[in-house]
Amino acid sequence: MGVQFKSLILYLETFMSGHEIKSAFVDAIDKSDTEQRAKIFASLADPTRLGIVELLSLQGELSSSEIANQTEISLALLCHHSKILAESGLVYTRKDGQTRYYRLNQALLATCFASLVEPK
């Protein structure tokens, strides 16, 4: 298991233990929506996207330039990866002037992982 994935799992365990996730509060996925969960896990399967998610989980909202610099990828490549993350619902985006900002949809990510570990 990679270092980034271990860090993400540790973050999720910490997040989920400190917060009770309620579906009425979270604009997240329904447990029966397996296609949406598959899209989320597919977007996390790429090491670069996983790194972006980990970075956002640790640092909060970041601009596209900050993410590209810290992950050592081009802005064009970040655009590609951020589009996939946004389509899966894992990141929120906002634009301020010419700068685009990203933040992690922590509730969606935690709900998605919680659906795997909750007792049936």
C-alpha positions in Angstrom: 0.0 0.0 0.0 1.5 3.4 -1.0 2.3 6.1 1.4 -0.3 8.5 -0.1 -3.1 5.9 0.2 -2.1 5.1 3.9 -2.2 8.8 4.6 -5.6 9.1 3.0 -6.9 6.1 5.0 -5.6 7.6 8.2 -7.2 11.0 7.4 -10.5 9.3 6.7 -10.4 7.3 9.9 -9.7 10.5 11.8 -12.4 12.4 10.0 -15.0 9.7 10.3 -14.3 9.1 14.0 -14.8 12.7 14.8 -17.9 13.3 12.8 -21.1 11.5 12.6 -22.1 11.4 9.0 -25.8 12.0 8.3 -27.2 11.6 4.9 -29.6 14.5 5.4 -26.7 16.8 6.2 -24.4 15.5 3.5 -24.9 16.3 -0.2 -23.4 12.9 -0.9 -24.2 9.7 -2.5 -26.9 7.1 -1.7 -25.4 3.8 -0.7 -27.3 2.1 -3.5 -25.7 4.3 -6.1 -22.9 2.0 -7.0 -22.2 3.8 -10.3 -21.3 6.9 -8.4 -19.1 5.1 -6.0 -17.4 3.3 -8.9 -16.7 6.7 -10.5 -15.2 8.0 -7.2 -12.9 5.0 -6.8 -11.9 5.2 -10.5 -10.9 8.8 -10.0 -8.8 7.8 -7.0 -7.1 5.0 -8.8 -4.7 7.4 -10.6 -1.7 8.2 -8.4 -1.7 11.9 -9.5 -5.4 12.4 -8.6 -4.9 10.5 -5.3 -2.0 12.9 -4.6 -4.3 15.9 -5.3 -7.0 14.6 -3.1 -4.4 14.0 -0.3 -3.0 17.5 -0.7 -6.5 19.0 -0.5 -7.3 16.9 2.5 -4.3 18.2 4.3 -4.2 21.8 3.2 -7.8 22.8 2.4 -8.7 25.0 -0.5 -5.8 25.6 -3.0 -5.5 27.4 -6.3 -4.7 25.5 -9.4 -1.1 27.0 -9.4 -0.5 25.9 -5.8 -1.7 22.4 -6.6 0.4 22.2 -9.8 3.5 23.4 -8.0 3.1 21.1 -5.0 2.4 18.0 -7.1 5.0 19.0 -9.7 2.6 18.7 -12.7 1.7 21.2 -15.4 -1.4 23.3 -15.3 -2.7 21.5 -18.4 -2.3 18.2 -16.7 -3.9 19.5 -13.5 -6.9 20.7 -15.6 -7.3 17.2 -16.9 -7.2 15.6 -13.5 -9.3 18.2 -11.8 -12.0 17.7 -14.4 -12.2 14.0 -13.5 -12.2 14.8 -9.8 -15.0 17.4 -10.2 -17.1 15.1 -12.4 -16.9 12.4 -9.6 -18.0 15.0 -7.1 -14.8 14.7 -5.0 -13.8 18.4 -5.4 -15.6 21.6 -5.4 -14.3 24.4 -7.7 -14.7 28.1 -7.7 -13.3 30.8 -9.8 -12.1 34.2 -8.5 -11.0 36.3 -11.5 -8.8 34.2 -13.6 -7.8 31.9 -10.7 -9.6 28.6 -10.1 -9.7 27.2 -6.6 -10.3 23.6 -5.5 -11.4 22.1 -2.2 -12.1 18.5 -1.3 -15.7 17.3 -0.8 -14.8 15.6 2.5 -18.3 14.5 3.3 -18.7 12.7 0.0 -15.3 10.9 0.4 -16.0 9.9 4.0 -19.5 8.7 3.1 -18.2 6.7 0.2 -15.6 4.9 2.4 -18.0 4.5 5.3 -20.4 2.7 3.0 -17.7 0.0 2.6 -17.1 -0.5 6.3 -20.5 -0.1 7.9 -22.0 -3.3 9.2 -24.9 -4.6 7.1 
